Amino acid sequence: MTPRLRGPSSLAFAGPAQWYPRTVPSSAFRASHRHVSSSTSSSSSSSTSSSKRGTFVRIAVVTATAGSIGAYIRWQQDSKNSTLNPFTFTHYELVSREPISSTSSLFTLRPVKPGHNREVYEAAWRTGVWSVMFKQPQLQIGRDYTPLPPIEKVSDTAENILEGEDQEPLRFLIRRDPHGEVSRYLHGLSLGSTVEMRGPQVECEIPSDVKDILFIAGGTGIAPALQAAYTLLRRDNGTAGSRIHILWANRKREDCLGGSNDSLQSPAERPWWRKLLSSSPATAAPEDPSKGLIVKELETLKSQFPGQITVDYFVDEERTMIDKQSILRFTKSSDASTGRGKLILVSGPDGFISYMAGPKMWAEGRELQGPLQGIIRELDLKGWNVWKL
Ligand SMILES: Cc1cc2nc3c(=O)[nH]c(=O)nc-3n(C[C@H](O)[C@H](O)[C@H](O)COP(=O)(O)OP(=O)(O)OC[C@H]3O[C@@H](n4cnc5c(N)ncnc54)[C@H](O)[C@@H]3O)c2cc1C
């Protein structure tokens, strides 16, 4: 994998480029119109009159051509704008916003105009981890957010709104930073508001030989973890025995309500009902209302791909932390299998990524991975590639 070239998302941008030629200014048209009137009313020599007519014809042709080119390009741009693309901003409507905890909400947005979004999303889902950039129009700044994988049953509210409609919605888990510009703006929008976004931006391609993924996620870093699971497990539809283990750290239990660990207890220590649950594929997503929405989505994936996705939860306020042992538990279990590509992905706040794998770096306008440091380096794992998101 090579580093993805991307501009710093936190910098201001000048909005979508106005690269198409402007239509000829109306003053030019008025000037040529004046020529028409003066040439028809004038009784001056015929050579002067025919030269004026020639000038008028040229201006009229240029005006008409420029006008139609402008109209054609604007039409093309408009039709592009109905489909998510990396170059111009596409308008989406905020359909629902459900609180997940005191700090984050699940946003559902759908394109204002119908387009070819399914194809765009599907290509991104097949590739790996991706994001889109949301625009804050007053400040003209943008921030990146990670779409959650589509599921059959999104949630009661969103499902009711989207039922039976081919609306190509996207869902996002967004944390409200009390001092953050764009997250505050998004949390303050009323339903039905228009949000502009562009993308997809591929953050990390998951190579086809990768069969084992350890995903270390902090907070909303769970969104790319869900994406990685969705891409990896759907890719071979369970036949190649791909596996993903997610270590998810949160500040508070409210962010992962009802989440219980899959690997922190040895199988012998597990109560009988947990053994039963992990060995028998469930057919429907668990409907426990005391579970957080993201926990439910993780359990839905587990029920779709039994035995292939496991999750351990860590909560700061419960003093549980991702340590070397929690990483080794999974990496050791996969060490014996050769010929399987192995990938560790780390996603979360900057400090979290630095602690796990060392900081990312900026050089010459590019975001680079930076050297591997942190506790993953200390573990000196052989055969594992590491990617910081
Ligand atoms: C690829 C990618 C995907 C992402 N996906 C998600 C996602 O799915 N969900 C999600 O919630 N987030 C996601 N993020 C993070 C998101 O892009 C934003 O960074 C986040 O929402 C905060 O943006 P903001 O505009 O609200 O805050 P900002 O305005 O950028 O501020 C962030 C913090 O920095 C502080 N700050 C700002 N300026 C200064 C300064 N000059 N000095 C000191 N402190 C300062 C602010 O007080 C605030 O606490 C993703 C980021 C990336 C790169």
The ligand as a Tripos MOL2 file, in Angstrom:
@<TRIPOS>MOLECULE
LIG
   53    58     1     0     0
SMALL
NO_CHARGES

@<TRIPOS>ATOM
      1 C1        -10.3500   10.1020    7.2340 C.3       1 LIG1
      2 C2        -11.1040   10.6540    8.4270 C.ar      1 LIG1
      3 C3        -12.3340   10.1230    8.7570 C.ar      1 LIG1
      4 C4        -13.0350   10.6200    9.8540 C.ar      1 LIG1
      5 N1        -14.2570   10.0760   10.1830 N.ar      1 LIG1
      6 C5        -14.9300   10.5680   11.2440 C.ar      1 LIG1
      7 C6        -16.2180   10.0130   11.6010 C.ar      1 LIG1
      8 O1        -16.7430    9.1000   10.9560 O.2       1 LIG1
      9 N2        -16.8530   10.5450   12.6720 N.ar      1 LIG1
     10 C7        -16.3090   11.5760   13.4190 C.ar      1 LIG1
     11 O2        -16.9460   12.0090   14.3810 O.2       1 LIG1
     12 N3        -15.1090   12.1110   13.0930 N.ar      1 LIG1
     13 C8        -14.4270   11.6470   12.0190 C.ar      1 LIG1
     14 N4        -13.2220   12.2170   11.6800 N.ar      1 LIG1
     15 C9        -12.7750   13.4310   12.3940 C.3       1 LIG1
     16 C10       -13.4170   14.6620   11.7080 C.3       1 LIG1
     17 O3        -12.9000   14.8030   10.4000 O.3       1 LIG1
     18 C11       -13.1430   15.9730   12.4250 C.3       1 LIG1
     19 O4        -11.7580   16.0860   12.6420 O.3       1 LIG1
     20 C12       -13.8790   16.1140   13.7490 C.3       1 LIG1
     21 O5        -15.2790   16.0070   13.5670 O.3       1 LIG1
     22 C13       -13.5790   17.4750   14.4100 C.3       1 LIG1
     23 O6        -13.8480   18.4750   13.4710 O.3       1 LIG1
     24 P1        -14.4500   19.8930   13.9260 P.3       1 LIG1
     25 O7        -14.4590   20.7930   12.7450 O.co2     1 LIG1
     26 O8        -15.7260   19.7270   14.6670 O.co2     1 LIG1
     27 O9        -13.3780   20.3650   14.9850 O.3       1 LIG1
     28 P2        -12.1780   21.4090   14.7450 P.3       1 LIG1
     29 O10       -12.7160   22.7620   14.5140 O.co2     1 LIG1
     30 O11       -11.2640   20.8600   13.7310 O.co2     1 LIG1
     31 O12       -11.4930   21.3590   16.1570 O.3       1 LIG1
     32 C14       -11.0340   20.1270   16.7080 C.3       1 LIG1
     33 C15       -10.4620   20.4050   18.0750 C.3       1 LIG1
     34 O13        -9.2830   21.1500   17.9540 O.3       1 LIG1
     35 C16        -9.3520   22.2920   18.7570 C.3       1 LIG1
     36 N5         -8.6840   23.3800   18.0360 N.ar      1 LIG1
     37 C17        -9.0450   23.8920   16.8510 C.ar      1 LIG1
     38 N6         -8.1980   24.8760   16.5010 N.ar      1 LIG1
     39 C18        -7.2940   24.9600   17.5010 C.ar      1 LIG1
     40 C19        -6.1730   25.7640   17.7290 C.ar      1 LIG1
     41 N7         -5.7960   26.7000   16.8610 N.pl3     1 LIG1
     42 N8         -5.4770   25.5680   18.8610 N.ar      1 LIG1
     43 C20        -5.8330   24.6380   19.7580 C.ar      1 LIG1
     44 N9         -6.8950   23.8270   19.5950 N.ar      1 LIG1
     45 C21        -7.6070   24.0060   18.4880 C.ar      1 LIG1
     46 C22       -10.8190   22.5770   18.9520 C.3       1 LIG1
     47 O14       -11.0410   23.2410   20.1820 O.3       1 LIG1
     48 C23       -11.4170   21.2000   18.9670 C.3       1 LIG1
     49 O15       -11.4230   20.6500   20.2560 O.3       1 LIG1
     50 C24       -12.4950   11.6960   10.6160 C.ar      1 LIG1
     51 C25       -11.2550   12.2280   10.2740 C.ar      1 LIG1
     52 C26       -10.5610   11.7080    9.1910 C.ar      1 LIG1
     53 C27        -9.2210   12.3070    8.8460 C.3       1 LIG1
@<TRIPOS>BOND
     1     1     2 1
     2     2     3 ar
     3     2    52 ar
     4     3     4 ar
     5     4     5 ar
     6     4    50 ar
     7     5     6 ar
     8     6     7 ar
     9     6    13 1
    10     7     8 2
    11     7     9 ar
    12     9    10 ar
    13    10    11 2
    14    10    12 ar
    15    12    13 ar
    16    13    14 ar
    17    14    15 1
    18    14    50 ar
    19    15    16 1
    20    16    17 1
    21    16    18 1
    22    18    19 1
    23    18    20 1
    24    20    21 1
    25    20    22 1
    26    22    23 1
    27    23    24 1
    28    24    25 2
    29    24    26 1
    30    24    27 1
    31    27    28 1
    32    28    29 2
    33    28    30 1
    34    28    31 1
    35    31    32 1
    36    32    33 1
    37    33    34 1
    38    33    48 1
    39    34    35 1
    40    35    36 1
    41    35    46 1
    42    36    37 ar
    43    36    45 ar
    44    37    38 ar
    45    38    39 ar
    46    39    40 ar
    47    39    45 ar
    48    40    41 1
    49    40    42 ar
    50    42    43 ar
    51    43    44 ar
    52    44    45 ar
    53    46    47 1
    54    46    48 1
    55    48    49 1
    56    50    51 ar
    57    51    52 ar
    58    52    53 1
@<TRIPOS>SUBSTRUCTURE
     1 LIG1         1 GROUP 0 **** ****
